[in-house]
Amino acid sequence: MPASAAAGPVFTVMNTSETLPDGVWFRNSPHTQDTDRITGLGVYRGEQVRAECYLMGDSVGRYGNRVWYYSDNISRPSAAGRADKGFLNTHYINDGMTANHVAPGVPQCGGTPSPPAPTSQNVAYYSGKGNAGADLARSLHFGRVLTANGSYDGKWPGDGSCRPSANAVAFGGKNITRLAGWSLGRLGPIYALRYLKDHDPARAKNIDYVVLYDPGTPQTDFGTCDEPGTRTVQADQTLAWWLQLSSDNRLIVMAGDLTATNHHQSIQQNYFPAIKRAGGAVRGRVLVCNYSLGHAAVWNTYAHVMSQGRLSTSQGFNSCPRQGGSQVWGWNP
């Protein structure tokens, strides 16, 4: 770890008194059991720490927070004859972030700085209705990335007709340049693009980035509206059409355990056929990142991807955000 925490944001400690006595030990790594258990070598409620860098590790608290800051206790710089510093899960740090999101200005330990918070709300995010997926995506969110309370600028009711209406692009007057969807919300960007393709193709040129979070499995999640065919929304043709509007357009799939089922069968058979037929130049602007994460964890961990710096779509280990300290393979269809 770095020898000094001379730089970095300062945060107040909280939640340490959940299990008495008050106080939380520093850890030697982002793992709960890796501690010297020395009284005072850690933090107490209300103290302030300076976050030097972060790593992903063991989950803590009811929301399964896996972000750990390597921190310096500036309220008590020393304890038991040692510098009072070490790893502290952000469940115990009031950094203003929701679970599994890193505060702006805190770099990855041994890596590159984390991106700054988004400066504009230019993302239309379509959520999925729970993990069960009983209905199509319903809520249309804007800029709901790094804060607990996002703004809701409309509803996308969704339906099983596979014929998108103007509700799919009810952007509340905002200049939307990106679309994103999680779970069944994957259909949100596809419905939006299909509606624009049929009714306002010039407006579709404003959108240059689409991010789909763990779309789902072929057996239980994907349905008629995902499938290729003349009676459906024609998802693969819609995506291929949009990608060919501009050489700057990019499609990112953050694939978790569900989407990985049967060698990514759901997206391979439903979303990629027309993209593959379009040729190498188009295929090279589609990136699938492989994560060994559960359905909700993909969204919770990588929500920032939809509104921060665009990912490269080059195939390999250098395009996808890491999973903890591990590199993640990214591939083109």
ZADO-1210 file (C-alpha; in nm, 4 decimals, padded with zeros to 6 digits):
<atoms>
<atom x="00.0000" y="00.0000" z="00.0000" code="MET" pos="1"/>
<atom x="00.1117" y="00.3633" z="-00.0417" code="PRO" pos="2"/>
<atom x="00.3253" y="00.4853" z="00.2435" code="ALA" pos="3"/>
<atom x="00.1285" y="00.8013" z="00.3043" code="SER" pos="4"/>
<atom x="-00.2276" y="00.9245" z="00.2731" code="ALA" pos="5"/>
<atom x="-00.1234" y="01.2837" z="00.2158" code="ALA" pos="6"/>
<atom x="-00.3882" y="01.3340" z="-00.0517" code="ALA" pos="7"/>
<atom x="-00.7466" y="01.2269" z="-00.0930" code="GLY" pos="8"/>
<atom x="-01.0939" y="01.3270" z="00.0254" code="PRO" pos="9"/>
<atom x="-01.1791" y="01.3306" z="00.3965" code="VAL" pos="10"/>
<atom x="-01.4912" y="01.1553" z="00.5272" code="PHE" pos="11"/>
<atom x="-01.6620" y="01.1075" z="00.8643" code="THR" pos="12"/>
<atom x="-01.6904" y="00.7616" z="01.0215" code="VAL" pos="13"/>
<atom x="-02.0374" y="00.6184" z="01.0895" code="MET" pos="14"/>
<atom x="-02.2157" y="00.2906" z="01.1744" code="ASN" pos="15"/>
<atom x="-01.9380" y="00.1660" z="01.4033" code="THR" pos="16"/>
<atom x="-02.1741" y="00.1270" z="01.6997" code="SER" pos="17"/>
<atom x="-02.4056" y="-00.1224" z="01.5289" code="GLU" pos="18"/>
<atom x="-02.2483" y="-00.3982" z="01.7395" code="THR" pos="19"/>
<atom x="-02.1190" y="-00.2761" z="02.0764" code="LEU" pos="20"/>
<atom x="-01.8610" y="-00.1907" z="02.1892" code="PRO" pos="21"/>
<atom x="-01.8164" y="00.0990" z="01.9508" code="ASP" pos="22"/>
<atom x="-01.5304" y="00.0865" z="01.7045" code="GLY" pos="23"/>
<atom x="-01.4109" y="-00.0980" z="01.3952" code="VAL" pos="24"/>
<atom x="-01.0624" y="-00.2399" z="01.3424" code="TRP" pos="25"/>
<atom x="-00.8591" y="-00.1510" z="01.0378" code="PHE" pos="26"/>
<atom x="-00.7946" y="-00.4449" z="00.8068" code="ARG" pos="27"/>
<atom x="-00.4650" y="-00.5289" z="00.6375" code="ASN" pos="28"/>
<atom x="-00.6476" y="-00.6035" z="00.3097" code="SER" pos="29"/>
<atom x="-01.0083" y="-00.5656" z="00.1876" code="PRO" pos="30"/>
<atom x="-01.1106" y="-00.8817" z="00.3756" code="HIS" pos="31"/>
<atom x="-01.2996" y="-00.8867" z="00.7041" code="THR" pos="32"/>
<atom x="-01.0891" y="-01.1491" z="00.8822" code="GLN" pos="33"/>
<atom x="-00.7526" y="-00.9925" z="00.7893" code="ASP" pos="34"/>
<atom x="-00.6973" y="-00.7778" z="01.0998" code="THR" pos="35"/>
<atom x="-00.4491" y="-00.7616" z="01.3870" code="ASP" pos="36"/>
<atom x="-00.7341" y="-00.6952" z="01.6345" code="ARG" pos="37"/>
<atom x="-00.5389" y="-00.4296" z="01.8261" code="ILE" pos="38"/>
<atom x="-00.7581" y="-00.2071" z="02.0434" code="THR" pos="39"/>
<atom x="-00.7625" y="00.1473" z="01.9070" code="GLY" pos="40"/>
<atom x="-00.6070" y="00.0540" z="01.5719" code="LEU" pos="41"/>
<atom x="-00.9081" y="00.1524" z="01.3679" code="GLY" pos="42"/>
<atom x="-01.1884" y="00.4047" z="01.3917" code="VAL" pos="43"/>
<atom x="-01.4691" y="00.5172" z="01.6173" code="TYR" pos="44"/>
<atom x="-01.7924" y="00.6873" z="01.5225" code="ARG" pos="45"/>
<atom x="-01.7503" y="01.0564" z="01.4345" code="GLY" pos="46"/>
<atom x="-01.3776" y="01.0362" z="01.3613" code="GLU" pos="47"/>
<atom x="-01.2470" y="01.1482" z="01.0244" code="GLN" pos="48"/>
<atom x="-01.0468" y="00.9468" z="00.7750" code="VAL" pos="49"/>
<atom x="-00.8668" y="01.0431" z="00.4578" code="ARG" pos="50"/>
<atom x="-00.9256" y="00.7932" z="00.1762" code="ALA" pos="51"/>
<atom x="-00.6083" y="00.7262" z="-00.0192" code="GLU" pos="52"/>
<atom x="-00.7300" y="00.4544" z="-00.2599" code="CYS" pos="53"/>
<atom x="-00.9807" y="00.1716" z="-00.2885" code="TYR" pos="54"/>
<atom x="-01.0103" y="-00.2003" z="-00.3634" code="LEU" pos="55"/>
<atom x="-01.3112" y="-00.4307" z="-00.3979" code="MET" pos="56"/>
<atom x="-01.3306" y="-00.7016" z="-00.1320" code="GLY" pos="57"/>
<atom x="-01.5616" y="-00.8747" z="00.1158" code="ASP" pos="58"/>
<atom x="-01.9165" y="-00.7444" z="00.1428" code="SER" pos="59"/>
<atom x="-02.0300" y="-00.5654" z="00.4590" code="VAL" pos="60"/>
<atom x="-02.3725" y="-00.4493" z="00.5779" code="GLY" pos="61"/>
<atom x="-02.7271" y="-00.5089" z="00.4599" code="ARG" pos="62"/>
<atom x="-02.6529" y="-00.3757" z="00.1103" code="TYR" pos="63"/>
<atom x="-02.3491" y="-00.5967" z="00.0543" code="GLY" pos="64"/>
<atom x="-02.1005" y="-00.3116" z="00.0155" code="ASN" pos="65"/>
<atom x="-01.7723" y="-00.4407" z="-00.1335" code="ARG" pos="66"/>
<atom x="-01.5795" y="-00.1111" z="-00.1571" code="VAL" pos="67"/>
<atom x="-01.2870" y="-00.0723" z="00.0848" code="TRP" pos="68"/>
<atom x="-01.0844" y="00.2483" z="00.1256" code="TYR" pos="69"/>
<atom x="-00.7226" y="00.2382" z="00.2349" code="TYR" pos="70"/>
<atom x="-00.7643" y="00.5116" z="00.4956" code="SER" pos="71"/>
<atom x="-00.5651" y="00.7274" z="00.7340" code="ASP" pos="72"/>
<atom x="-00.7382" y="00.8185" z="01.0613" code="ASN" pos="73"/>
<atom x="-00.6613" y="01.1909" z="01.0812" code="ILE" pos="74"/>
<atom x="-00.8528" y="01.2250" z="01.4090" code="SER" pos="75"/>
<atom x="-00.6082" y="00.9845" z="01.5806" code="ARG" pos="76"/>
<atom x="-00.2971" y="00.9514" z="01.3618" code="PRO" pos="77"/>
<atom x="-00.1437" y="00.6808" z="01.5815" code="SER" pos="78"/>
<atom x="-00.2644" y="00.3944" z="01.7995" code="ALA" pos="79"/>
<atom x="-00.0745" y="00.1348" z="02.0036" code="ALA" pos="80"/>
<atom x="00.2531" y="00.2775" z="01.8783" code="GLY" pos="81"/>
<atom x="00.1581" y="00.2399" z="01.5115" code="ARG" pos="82"/>
<atom x="00.0261" y="00.4625" z="01.2370" code="ALA" pos="83"/>
<atom x="-00.3529" y="00.4413" z="01.2595" code="ASP" pos="84"/>
<atom x="-00.4332" y="00.3434" z="00.9013" code="LYS" pos="85"/>
<atom x="-00.5533" y="00.0480" z="00.6988" code="GLY" pos="86"/>
<atom x="-00.8492" y="-00.0802" z="00.4977" code="PHE" pos="87"/>
<atom x="-01.2013" y="00.0210" z="00.6016" code="LEU" pos="88"/>
<atom x="-01.5213" y="-00.0843" z="00.4274" code="ASN" pos="89"/>
<atom x="-01.7243" y="00.2144" z="00.3095" code="THR" pos="90"/>
<atom x="-02.0233" y="00.0864" z="00.5058" code="HIS" pos="91"/>
<atom x="-01.8491" y="00.2682" z="00.7908" code="TYR" pos="92"/>
<atom x="-01.7665" y="00.5841" z="00.5937" code="ILE" pos="93"/>
<atom x="-02.0057" y="00.8673" z="00.5184" code="ASN" pos="94"/>
<atom x="-01.8797" y="00.9371" z="00.1667" code="ASP" pos="95"/>
<atom x="-02.2199" y="01.0254" z="00.0215" code="GLY" pos="96"/>
<atom x="-02.2214" y="00.7218" z="-00.2092" code="MET" pos="97"/>
<atom x="-02.4614" y="00.4316" z="-00.2417" code="THR" pos="98"/>
<atom x="-02.3322" y="00.0778" z="-00.1888" code="ALA" pos="99"/>
<atom x="-02.0598" y="-00.0438" z="-00.4265" code="ASN" pos="100"/>
<atom x="-01.9884" y="00.3004" z="-00.5714" code="HIS" pos="101"/>
<atom x="-01.6541" y="00.4732" z="-00.5191" code="VAL" pos="102"/>
<atom x="-01.6447" y="00.8422" z="-00.4318" code="ALA" pos="103"/>
<atom x="-01.4963" y="01.0766" z="-00.6949" code="PRO" pos="104"/>
<atom x="-01.1296" y="01.1482" z="-00.6281" code="GLY" pos="105"/>
<atom x="-01.0503" y="00.8081" z="-00.4755" code="VAL" pos="106"/>
<atom x="-00.8251" y="00.6102" z="-00.7142" code="PRO" pos="107"/>
<atom x="-00.7935" y="00.2337" z="-00.7278" code="GLN" pos="108"/>
<atom x="-00.5013" y="00.1106" z="-00.5197" code="CYS" pos="109"/>
<atom x="-00.2188" y="00.0443" z="-00.7607" code="GLY" pos="110"/>
<atom x="-00.4339" y="00.1517" z="-01.0530" code="GLY" pos="111"/>
<atom x="-00.5693" y="00.4560" z="-01.2272" code="THR" pos="112"/>
<atom x="-00.7915" y="00.7194" z="-01.0654" code="PRO" pos="113"/>
<atom x="-01.1637" y="00.6579" z="-01.0622" code="SER" pos="114"/>
<atom x="-01.3586" y="00.8759" z="-01.3053" code="PRO" pos="115"/>
<atom x="-01.5164" y="01.1971" z="-01.1769" code="PRO" pos="116"/>
<atom x="-01.8877" y="01.2187" z="-01.1119" code="ALA" pos="117"/>
<atom x="-02.0969" y="01.2900" z="-01.4204" code="PRO" pos="118"/>
<atom x="-02.1490" y="01.6598" z="-01.4876" code="THR" pos="119"/>
<atom x="-02.4682" y="01.6322" z="-01.6907" code="SER" pos="120"/>
<atom x="-02.7786" y="01.4146" z="-01.6937" code="GLN" pos="121"/>
<atom x="-02.7677" y="01.2813" z="-02.0459" code="ASN" pos="122"/>
<atom x="-02.8524" y="00.9148" z="-01.9809" code="VAL" pos="123"/>
<atom x="-03.1965" y="00.7597" z="-02.0078" code="ALA" pos="124"/>
<atom x="-03.1864" y="00.4529" z="-01.7826" code="TYR" pos="125"/>
<atom x="-03.4608" y="00.1916" z="-01.7990" code="TYR" pos="126"/>
<atom x="-03.4827" y="-00.0219" z="-01.4859" code="SER" pos="127"/>
<atom x="-03.5953" y="-00.3799" z="-01.4529" code="GLY" pos="128"/>
<atom x="-03.8811" y="-00.4599" z="-01.2164" code="LYS" pos="129"/>
<atom x="-03.7013" y="-00.6704" z="-00.9606" code="GLY" pos="130"/>
<atom x="-03.5048" y="-00.9887" z="-01.0149" code="ASN" pos="131"/>
<atom x="-03.8119" y="-01.2026" z="-01.0801" code="ALA" pos="132"/>
<atom x="-03.8797" y="-01.0193" z="-01.4063" code="GLY" pos="133"/>
<atom x="-04.2565" y="-01.0557" z="-01.3982" code="ALA" pos="134"/>
<atom x="-04.3095" y="-00.7435" z="-01.6118" code="ASP" pos="135"/>
<atom x="-04.1185" y="-00.5453" z="-01.8684" code="LEU" pos="136"/>
<atom x="-03.9060" y="-00.2547" z="-01.7497" code="ALA" pos="137"/>
<atom x="-04.1226" y="00.0254" z="-01.6147" code="ARG" pos="138"/>
<atom x="-03.9300" y="00.3220" z="-01.4809" code="SER" pos="139"/>
<atom x="-03.7416" y="00.5690" z="-01.6954" code="LEU" pos="140"/>
<atom x="-03.4624" y="00.7316" z="-01.4935" code="HIS" pos="141"/>
<atom x="-03.2248" y="01.0142" z="-01.5746" code="PHE" pos="142"/>
<atom x="-02.8802" y="01.0550" z="-01.4186" code="GLY" pos="143"/>
<atom x="-02.9478" y="00.7921" z="-01.1520" code="ARG" pos="144"/>
<atom x="-02.5935" y="00.6721" z="-01.1157" code="VAL" pos="145"/>
<atom x="-02.4039" y="00.7916" z="-00.8116" code="LEU" pos="146"/>
<atom x="-02.6790" y="00.9209" z="-00.5850" code="THR" pos="147"/>
<atom x="-02.9418" y="00.7461" z="-00.3786" code="ALA" pos="148"/>
<atom x="-03.2205" y="00.9727" z="-00.5034" code="ASN" pos="149"/>
<atom x="-03.2464" y="00.9923" z="-00.8802" code="GLY" pos="150"/>
<atom x="-03.4873" y="01.2117" z="-01.0711" code="SER" pos="151"/>
<atom x="-03.7806" y="01.0387" z="-01.2383" code="TYR" pos="152"/>
<atom x="-03.8894" y="01.2129" z="-01.5546" code="ASP" pos="153"/>
<atom x="-04.1543" y="00.9809" z="-01.6826" code="GLY" pos="154"/>
<atom x="-04.2724" y="00.6227" z="-01.6974" code="LYS" pos="155"/>
<atom x="-04.2159" y="00.3664" z="-01.9682" code="TRP" pos="156"/>
<atom x="-04.4997" y="00.1177" z="-01.9175" code="PRO" pos="157"/>
<atom x="-04.3732" y="-00.1445" z="-02.1585" code="GLY" pos="158"/>
<atom x="-04.5963" y="-00.4138" z="-02.3054" code="ASP" pos="159"/>
<atom x="-04.5840" y="-00.7440" z="-02.4861" code="GLY" pos="160"/>
<atom x="-04.6869" y="-00.6119" z="-02.8262" code="SER" pos="161"/>
<atom x="-04.3262" y="-00.5514" z="-02.9335" code="CYS" pos="162"/>
<atom x="-04.4455" y="-00.2306" z="-03.1032" code="ARG" pos="163"/>
<atom x="-04.2759" y="00.0662" z="-02.9314" code="PRO" pos="164"/>
<atom x="-04.4771" y="00.3807" z="-02.8723" code="SER" pos="165"/>
<atom x="-04.3648" y="00.7370" z="-02.8029" code="ALA" pos="166"/>
<atom x="-04.3476" y="00.6477" z="-02.4318" code="ASN" pos="167"/>
<atom x="-04.0135" y="00.4799" z="-02.5008" code="ALA" pos="168"/>
<atom x="-03.8578" y="00.8162" z="-02.5898" code="VAL" pos="169"/>
<atom x="-04.0416" y="01.0404" z="-02.3425" code="ALA" pos="170"/>
<atom x="-03.7198" y="01.2079" z="-02.2338" code="PHE" pos="171"/>
<atom x="-03.8785" y="01.5033" z="-02.0581" code="GLY" pos="172"/>
<atom x="-03.7164" y="01.7597" z="-02.2844" code="GLY" pos="173"/>
<atom x="-03.3637" y="01.6463" z="-02.1905" code="LYS" pos="174"/>
<atom x="-03.0884" y="01.6134" z="-02.4506" code="ASN" pos="175"/>
<atom x="-03.0385" y="01.2380" z="-02.4187" code="ILE" pos="176"/>
<atom x="-02.7194" y="01.1054" z="-02.5787" code="THR" pos="177"/>
<atom x="-02.6984" y="00.7678" z="-02.4038" code="ARG" pos="178"/>
<atom x="-02.9360" y="00.4830" z="-02.3257" code="LEU" pos="179"/>
<atom x="-02.8951" y="00.2115" z="-02.0618" code="ALA" pos="180"/>
<atom x="-03.1036" y="-00.0710" z="-01.9210" code="GLY" pos="181"/>
<atom x="-03.0691" y="-00.3422" z="-01.6585" code="TRP" pos="182"/>
<atom x="-03.2405" y="-00.6824" z="-01.6593" code="SER" pos="183"/>
<atom x="-03.5707" y="-00.6547" z="-01.8486" code="LEU" pos="184"/>
<atom x="-03.4835" y="-00.2882" z="-01.8832" code="GLY" pos="185"/>
<atom x="-03.2622" y="-00.4061" z="-02.1704" code="ARG" pos="186"/>
<atom x="-03.5721" y="-00.3622" z="-02.3861" code="LEU" pos="187"/>
<atom x="-03.5886" y="00.0079" z="-02.2993" code="GLY" pos="188"/>
<atom x="-03.2984" y="00.1159" z="-02.5234" code="PRO" pos="189"/>
<atom x="-03.4128" y="-00.1247" z="-02.7955" code="ILE" pos="190"/>
<atom x="-03.7715" y="00.0051" z="-02.7864" code="TYR" pos="191"/>
<atom x="-03.6387" y="00.3624" z="-02.7940" code="ALA" pos="192"/>
<atom x="-03.4122" y="00.3002" z="-03.0927" code="LEU" pos="193"/>
<atom x="-03.6819" y="00.1113" z="-03.2812" code="ARG" pos="194"/>
<atom x="-03.9321" y="00.3920" z="-03.2277" code="TYR" pos="195"/>
<atom x="-03.6794" y="00.6480" z="-03.3529" code="LEU" pos="196"/>
<atom x="-03.5906" y="00.4257" z="-03.6478" code="LYS" pos="197"/>
<atom x="-03.9547" y="00.4194" z="-03.7579" code="ASP" pos="198"/>
<atom x="-04.0602" y="00.7729" z="-03.6679" code="HIS" pos="199"/>
<atom x="-03.7619" y="01.0070" z="-03.6209" code="ASP" pos="200"/>
<atom x="-03.4326" y="00.8591" z="-03.7476" code="PRO" pos="201"/>
<atom x="-03.2585" y="01.1985" z="-03.7415" code="ALA" pos="202"/>
<atom x="-03.3135" y="01.2132" z="-03.3646" code="ARG" pos="203"/>
<atom x="-03.1500" y="00.8725" z="-03.3235" code="ALA" pos="204"/>
<atom x="-02.8224" y="01.0300" z="-03.4369" code="LYS" pos="205"/>
<atom x="-02.8061" y="01.2146" z="-03.1033" code="ASN" pos="206"/>
<atom x="-02.7511" y="00.8808" z="-02.9250" code="ILE" pos="207"/>
<atom x="-02.4001" y="00.7396" z="-02.9471" code="ASP" pos="208"/>
<atom x="-02.3702" y="00.5030" z="-02.6486" code="TYR" pos="209"/>
<atom x="-02.5879" y="00.2151" z="-02.5249" code="VAL" pos="210"/>
<atom x="-02.5126" y="00.0061" z="-02.2148" code="VAL" pos="211"/>
<atom x="-02.7038" y="-00.3134" z="-02.1272" code="LEU" pos="212"/>
<atom x="-02.6550" y="-00.4597" z="-01.7784" code="TYR" pos="213"/>
<atom x="-02.6834" y="-00.8402" z="-01.7497" code="ASP" pos="214"/>
<atom x="-02.9764" y="-00.8780" z="-01.9940" code="PRO" pos="215"/>
<atom x="-03.0733" y="-01.2290" z="-01.8798" code="GLY" pos="216"/>
<atom x="-03.0899" y="-01.5994" z="-01.9592" code="THR" pos="217"/>
<atom x="-03.2357" y="-01.7562" z="-02.2743" code="PRO" pos="218"/>
<atom x="-03.4554" y="-02.0006" z="-02.0827" code="GLN" pos="219"/>
<atom x="-03.6454" y="-01.7756" z="-01.8429" code="THR" pos="220"/>
<atom x="-03.5773" y="-01.4078" z="-01.9167" code="ASP" pos="221"/>
<atom x="-03.5736" y="-01.3541" z="-02.2913" code="PHE" pos="222"/>
<atom x="-03.9102" y="-01.3525" z="-02.4645" code="GLY" pos="223"/>
<atom x="-04.0871" y="-01.2751" z="-02.7893" code="THR" pos="224"/>
<atom x="-03.9866" y="-00.9087" z="-02.7997" code="CYS" pos="225"/>
<atom x="-03.6179" y="-01.0017" z="-02.7867" code="ASP" pos="226"/>
<atom x="-03.6290" y="-01.2521" z="-03.0697" code="GLU" pos="227"/>
<atom x="-03.5472" y="-01.1810" z="-03.4341" code="PRO" pos="228"/>
<atom x="-03.8485" y="-01.1932" z="-03.6623" code="GLY" pos="229"/>
<atom x="-04.0888" y="-00.9800" z="-03.8592" code="THR" pos="230"/>
<atom x="-04.3548" y="-00.9744" z="-03.5858" code="ARG" pos="231"/>
<atom x="-04.1237" y="-00.8501" z="-03.3098" code="THR" pos="232"/>
<atom x="-03.9308" y="-00.5356" z="-03.2288" code="VAL" pos="233"/>
<atom x="-03.6465" y="-00.6921" z="-03.4338" code="GLN" pos="234"/>
<atom x="-03.3867" y="-00.6229" z="-03.1673" code="ALA" pos="235"/>
<atom x="-03.0838" y="-00.7410" z="-03.3641" code="ASP" pos="236"/>
<atom x="-03.1761" y="-00.5412" z="-03.6755" code="GLN" pos="237"/>
<atom x="-03.2569" y="-00.2346" z="-03.4661" code="THR" pos="238"/>
<atom x="-02.9188" y="-00.2443" z="-03.2909" code="LEU" pos="239"/>
<atom x="-02.7327" y="-00.3054" z="-03.6163" code="ALA" pos="240"/>
<atom x="-02.9166" y="-00.0166" z="-03.7838" code="TRP" pos="241"/>
<atom x="-02.8256" y="00.2196" z="-03.5020" code="TRP" pos="242"/>
<atom x="-02.4609" y="00.1112" z="-03.4953" code="LEU" pos="243"/>
<atom x="-02.4347" y="00.1846" z="-03.8676" code="GLN" pos="244"/>
<atom x="-02.5691" y="00.5387" z="-03.8278" code="LEU" pos="245"/>
<atom x="-02.2263" y="00.6558" z="-03.7122" code="SER" pos="246"/>
<atom x="-01.8800" y="00.5079" z="-03.6727" code="SER" pos="247"/>
<atom x="-01.8788" y="00.6705" z="-03.3271" code="ASP" pos="248"/>
<atom x="-02.1699" y="00.4650" z="-03.1900" code="ASN" pos="249"/>
<atom x="-02.0875" y="00.2023" z="-02.9268" code="ARG" pos="250"/>
<atom x="-02.2836" y="-00.0843" z="-02.7668" code="LEU" pos="251"/>
<atom x="-02.1622" y="-00.2206" z="-02.4312" code="ILE" pos="252"/>
<atom x="-02.3008" y="-00.5356" z="-02.2624" code="VAL" pos="253"/>
<atom x="-02.1988" y="-00.5781" z="-01.8989" code="MET" pos="254"/>
<atom x="-02.2655" y="-00.9520" z="-01.8746" code="ALA" pos="255"/>
<atom x="-02.3081" y="-01.1259" z="-01.5400" code="GLY" pos="256"/>
<atom x="-02.3883" y="-01.4822" z="-01.4436" code="ASP" pos="257"/>
<atom x="-02.7329" y="-01.4832" z="-01.6077" code="LEU" pos="258"/>
<atom x="-02.6233" y="-01.3561" z="-01.9482" code="THR" pos="259"/>
<atom x="-02.3258" y="-01.5959" z="-01.9494" code="ALA" pos="260"/>
<atom x="-02.5656" y="-01.8947" z="-01.9539" code="THR" pos="261"/>
<atom x="-02.5003" y="-02.1369" z="-02.2420" code="ASN" pos="262"/>
<atom x="-02.2085" y="-01.9342" z="-02.3764" code="HIS" pos="263"/>
<atom x="-02.4076" y="-01.6081" z="-02.3844" code="HIS" pos="264"/>
<atom x="-02.6820" y="-01.7733" z="-02.5850" code="GLN" pos="265"/>
<atom x="-02.9424" y="-01.5047" z="-02.5124" code="SER" pos="266"/>
<atom x="-02.7497" y="-01.2188" z="-02.6725" code="ILE" pos="267"/>
<atom x="-02.5759" y="-01.4341" z="-02.9319" code="GLN" pos="268"/>
<atom x="-02.9023" y="-01.5628" z="-03.0775" code="GLN" pos="269"/>
<atom x="-03.1233" y="-01.2583" z="-03.0262" code="ASN" pos="270"/>
<atom x="-02.9126" y="-00.9406" z="-03.0412" code="TYR" pos="271"/>
<atom x="-02.6046" y="-01.0235" z="-03.2477" code="PHE" pos="272"/>
<atom x="-02.7148" y="-01.1963" z="-03.5733" code="PRO" pos="273"/>
<atom x="-02.7688" y="-00.8749" z="-03.7724" code="ALA" pos="274"/>
<atom x="-02.4630" y="-00.7155" z="-03.6121" code="ILE" pos="275"/>
<atom x="-02.2483" y="-01.0067" z="-03.7295" code="LYS" pos="276"/>
<atom x="-02.3897" y="-00.9794" z="-04.0792" code="ARG" pos="277"/>
<atom x="-02.3034" y="-00.6094" z="-04.0857" code="ALA" pos="278"/>
<atom x="-01.9314" y="-00.6895" z="-04.0876" code="GLY" pos="279"/>
<atom x="-01.6165" y="-00.6473" z="-03.8813" code="GLY" pos="280"/>
<atom x="-01.6286" y="-00.2683" z="-03.8541" code="ALA" pos="281"/>
<atom x="-01.9676" y="-00.2825" z="-03.6837" code="VAL" pos="282"/>
<atom x="-01.8840" y="-00.5873" z="-03.4714" code="ARG" pos="283"/>
<atom x="-01.5734" y="-00.4065" z="-03.3474" code="GLY" pos="284"/>
<atom x="-01.7902" y="-00.1355" z="-03.1915" code="ARG" pos="285"/>
<atom x="-01.9727" y="-00.3843" z="-02.9683" code="VAL" pos="286"/>
<atom x="-01.8067" y="-00.4951" z="-02.6437" code="LEU" pos="287"/>
<atom x="-01.9227" y="-00.7688" z="-02.4053" code="VAL" pos="288"/>
<atom x="-01.7544" y="-00.7668" z="-02.0623" code="CYS" pos="289"/>
<atom x="-01.7597" y="-01.1018" z="-01.8777" code="ASN" pos="290"/>
<atom x="-01.8180" y="-01.0734" z="-01.5014" code="TYR" pos="291"/>
<atom x="-01.8591" y="-01.3521" z="-01.2468" code="SER" pos="292"/>
<atom x="-02.1219" y="-01.1512" z="-01.0600" code="LEU" pos="293"/>
<atom x="-02.4860" y="-01.1985" z="-00.9729" code="GLY" pos="294"/>
<atom x="-02.7638" y="-01.0202" z="-01.1574" code="HIS" pos="295"/>
<atom x="-02.8051" y="-00.7202" z="-00.9254" code="ALA" pos="296"/>
<atom x="-02.4335" y="-00.6977" z="-00.8474" code="ALA" pos="297"/>
<atom x="-02.3504" y="-00.6202" z="-01.2112" code="VAL" pos="298"/>
<atom x="-02.5689" y="-00.3088" z="-01.1958" code="TRP" pos="299"/>
<atom x="-02.4657" y="-00.2101" z="-00.8430" code="ASN" pos="300"/>
<atom x="-02.0943" y="-00.2356" z="-00.9216" code="THR" pos="301"/>
<atom x="-02.0821" y="-00.0841" z="-01.2694" code="TYR" pos="302"/>
<atom x="-02.3709" y="00.1641" z="-01.2833" code="ALA" pos="303"/>
<atom x="-02.1165" y="00.4426" z="-01.3333" code="HIS" pos="304"/>
<atom x="-02.0215" y="00.3014" z="-01.6745" code="VAL" pos="305"/>
<atom x="-02.3352" y="00.4422" z="-01.8346" code="MET" pos="306"/>
<atom x="-02.2554" y="00.8059" z="-01.7619" code="SER" pos="307"/>
<atom x="-01.8790" y="00.8324" z="-01.7308" code="GLN" pos="308"/>
<atom x="-01.5947" y="00.7998" z="-01.9814" code="GLY" pos="309"/>
<atom x="-01.6753" y="00.5742" z="-02.2754" code="ARG" pos="310"/>
<atom x="-01.5160" y="00.2311" z="-02.2790" code="LEU" pos="311"/>
<atom x="-01.2916" y="00.1205" z="-02.5592" code="SER" pos="312"/>
<atom x="-01.4424" y="-00.1664" z="-02.7554" code="THR" pos="313"/>
<atom x="-01.1095" y="-00.3295" z="-02.8362" code="SER" pos="314"/>
<atom x="-01.1202" y="-00.7014" z="-02.7596" code="GLN" pos="315"/>
<atom x="-00.8978" y="-00.8140" z="-02.4732" code="GLY" pos="316"/>
<atom x="-00.8195" y="-00.7372" z="-02.1103" code="PHE" pos="317"/>
<atom x="-00.7771" y="-00.3597" z="-02.1355" code="ASN" pos="318"/>
<atom x="-01.1280" y="-00.2395" z="-02.2241" code="SER" pos="319"/>
<atom x="-01.3539" y="-00.3617" z="-01.9422" code="CYS" pos="320"/>
<atom x="-01.3466" y="-00.2263" z="-01.5842" code="PRO" pos="321"/>
<atom x="-01.1747" y="-00.4667" z="-01.3459" code="ARG" pos="322"/>
<atom x="-01.3624" y="-00.6941" z="-01.1090" code="GLN" pos="323"/>
<atom x="-01.1889" y="-00.6132" z="-00.7842" code="GLY" pos="324"/>
<atom x="-00.8196" y="-00.6508" z="-00.8630" code="GLY" pos="325"/>
<atom x="-00.8733" y="-00.8894" z="-01.1540" code="SER" pos="326"/>
<atom x="-00.8717" y="-00.8094" z="-01.5216" code="GLN" pos="327"/>
<atom x="-01.1895" y="-00.8876" z="-01.7132" code="VAL" pos="328"/>
<atom x="-01.1998" y="-01.0248" z="-02.0676" code="TRP" pos="329"/>
<atom x="-01.3927" y="-00.8205" z="-02.3209" code="GLY" pos="330"/>
<atom x="-01.4967" y="-00.9613" z="-02.6573" code="TRP" pos="331"/>
<atom x="-01.6632" y="-00.8550" z="-02.9811" code="ASN" pos="332"/>
<atom x="-01.9487" y="-01.0593" z="-03.1340" code="PRO" pos="333"/>
</atoms>
